[in-house]
Amino acid sequence: MCRVPVLRRRPCCSLQLHSGSAVIDVNNTSGFFDDTVAAEARIVAIYTLNTPAEQTQDIAYSRDGGYTFTKYEGNPVISINSTQFRDPKVFWNARAQLWVMAVAHTQSWEIGFYTVSAVSPRPIALPDSASHTSLPTSRRGRSAVDSAAACEATNTSVRT
């Protein structure tokens, strides 16, 4: 039997944790871990926090393989003042040495792309001007890979 950890919301709150993704940060590119935490136990979860006013992208990290999580004190890591900004999926691009996050902009049928370089001890999705980049968005009908490859890193949308 496998015990699966789950981030849960408190029933007393109007905040809701929605979908997201998690990564095992073996090389501690997030800076959340020290040498006492085994590489395979370094989990960083990126998830949508739904509030009555907006949806934001937040981070929580686990030092025990996912049994318990600590919310990052600097949350939200990405906020665009939208109620339709959710479902972050994160992966490591080894060649570029970047974390890449795809996030749905559901009302406009777009996927937004965000990157951050591995700059320890900064969190992997901290959106500041020194380390965070918003890439072009991709609309339905065009591959996100094609869109990202065809455009330079700007804040514009890719339309098809």
C-alpha positions as CSV (number, residue, x, y, z in Angstrom):
1,M,0.0,0.0,0.0
2,C,1.3,3.4,-0.9
3,R,0.6,6.4,1.3
4,V,-0.1,9.5,-0.9
5,P,0.3,12.9,0.7
6,V,-2.3,15.5,-0.1
7,L,-2.3,19.3,0.4
8,R,-5.6,20.1,2.1
9,R,-7.4,23.3,2.8
10,R,-8.8,24.2,6.2
11,P,-12.6,23.9,6.2
12,C,-12.9,27.3,8.0
13,C,-11.3,29.3,5.1
14,S,-12.6,30.7,1.9
15,L,-9.3,29.8,0.2
16,Q,-9.2,26.7,-1.9
17,L,-6.2,24.8,-3.2
18,H,-6.7,23.7,-6.8
19,S,-4.6,21.7,-9.2
20,G,-0.9,22.0,-9.7
21,S,2.2,19.9,-10.0
22,A,5.1,18.8,-7.9
23,V,8.8,18.3,-8.7
24,I,11.6,16.5,-6.9
25,D,14.3,19.2,-6.5
26,V,17.3,16.8,-6.4
27,N,19.8,19.6,-6.9
28,N,18.1,22.1,-4.6
29,T,17.7,24.7,-7.3
30,S,14.9,26.1,-5.2
31,G,17.1,26.8,-2.2
32,F,14.5,25.4,0.2
33,F,16.6,22.5,1.4
34,D,19.9,21.9,3.1
35,D,22.3,18.9,3.0
36,T,20.4,17.1,5.8
37,V,17.4,16.6,3.5
38,A,17.8,13.5,1.2
39,A,17.8,14.5,-2.5
40,E,14.7,12.2,-3.2
41,A,12.8,13.8,-0.3
42,R,13.0,17.4,-1.7
43,I,9.6,18.0,-3.1
44,V,8.3,21.4,-4.3
45,A,4.6,21.7,-5.1
46,I,3.3,24.5,-7.3
47,Y,-0.5,24.9,-7.1
48,T,-3.3,27.3,-7.7
49,L,-4.7,29.1,-4.7
50,N,-8.3,30.2,-5.4
51,T,-9.6,33.1,-3.4
52,P,-12.9,35.1,-3.7
53,A,-10.9,37.8,-5.5
54,E,-8.4,35.9,-7.7
55,Q,-6.4,32.8,-8.5
56,T,-2.7,32.9,-7.8
57,Q,0.2,30.4,-8.2
58,D,1.7,29.4,-4.8
59,I,4.4,27.1,-3.6
60,A,4.7,24.7,-0.8
61,Y,7.7,22.5,-0.1
62,S,8.3,19.2,1.7
63,R,11.5,18.0,3.4
64,D,10.1,14.6,4.2
65,G,9.2,13.2,0.8
66,G,5.8,14.7,0.7
67,Y,4.2,13.7,4.0
68,T,4.1,17.3,5.3
69,F,4.4,20.6,3.4
70,T,5.4,24.1,4.4
71,K,3.8,27.0,2.5
72,Y,6.4,29.4,1.1
73,E,6.3,32.7,3.0
74,G,6.5,34.8,-0.2
75,N,3.3,33.4,-1.7
76,P,1.8,34.2,-4.1
77,V,4.7,33.7,-6.4
78,I,2.7,34.7,-9.5
79,S,-0.4,36.9,-9.4
80,I,-1.9,38.5,-12.5
81,N,-5.1,39.7,-10.8
82,S,-7.3,37.2,-12.6
83,T,-10.0,34.7,-11.5
84,Q,-9.1,32.5,-14.4
85,F,-5.4,31.7,-14.0
86,R,-4.8,28.1,-12.9
87,D,-3.4,24.6,-13.4
88,P,0.4,25.2,-13.2
89,K,2.6,22.5,-14.7
90,V,6.3,22.8,-14.0
91,F,9.3,21.0,-15.4
92,W,13.1,21.5,-15.5
93,N,14.7,22.3,-18.8
94,A,18.2,20.9,-18.2
95,R,19.7,22.3,-21.4
96,A,18.6,25.9,-20.6
97,Q,19.0,25.4,-16.8
98,L,15.6,26.9,-16.3
99,W,12.4,25.9,-14.6
100,V,9.4,26.3,-17.0
101,M,5.8,26.7,-15.8
102,A,2.8,26.5,-18.1
103,V,-0.4,28.0,-16.6
104,A,-3.9,28.2,-18.1
105,H,-5.6,31.5,-18.8
106,T,-9.0,29.8,-19.2
107,Q,-11.2,32.7,-20.3
108,S,-8.9,33.5,-23.2
109,W,-8.1,29.9,-24.1
110,E,-4.4,30.6,-23.7
111,I,-1.5,28.9,-21.9
112,G,1.0,31.3,-20.3
113,F,4.7,30.3,-20.0
114,Y,7.0,31.5,-17.2
115,T,10.6,30.7,-16.6
116,V,13.1,31.2,-13.8
117,S,16.7,30.2,-13.7
118,A,18.2,28.2,-10.9
119,V,19.5,30.8,-8.6
120,S,19.8,29.3,-5.1
121,P,18.5,30.1,-2.6
122,R,15.6,31.8,-4.4
123,P,12.3,29.9,-4.8
124,I,11.8,28.3,-8.2
125,A,9.0,30.5,-9.3
126,L,9.7,33.8,-7.7
127,P,8.6,36.5,-10.1
128,D,11.0,39.3,-9.8
129,S,12.6,41.3,-12.6
130,A,16.0,39.7,-12.0
131,S,15.1,36.1,-12.4
132,H,11.5,35.7,-13.8
133,T,10.5,35.8,-17.4
134,S,7.0,35.6,-18.9
135,L,7.1,33.9,-22.3
136,P,4.5,34.2,-25.1
137,T,1.2,32.5,-24.6
138,S,-0.2,29.8,-26.8
139,R,-3.7,29.6,-28.0
140,R,-5.8,26.6,-28.8
141,G,-4.9,25.0,-32.1
142,R,-1.2,25.7,-32.0
143,S,1.4,23.7,-30.2
144,A,2.9,25.3,-27.1
145,V,6.4,24.1,-28.2
146,D,5.9,25.7,-31.7
147,S,4.7,28.9,-30.1
148,A,7.6,29.2,-27.7
149,A,10.1,28.3,-30.4
150,A,8.6,30.7,-32.9
151,C,8.6,33.8,-30.6
152,E,11.1,35.7,-28.6
153,A,10.5,35.9,-24.8
154,T,8.0,38.8,-24.6
155,N,4.8,39.4,-22.8
156,T,2.7,39.2,-26.0
157,S,0.2,36.6,-26.9
158,V,0.5,34.1,-29.7
159,R,-2.6,34.1,-31.8
160,T,-3.6,31.4,-34.3
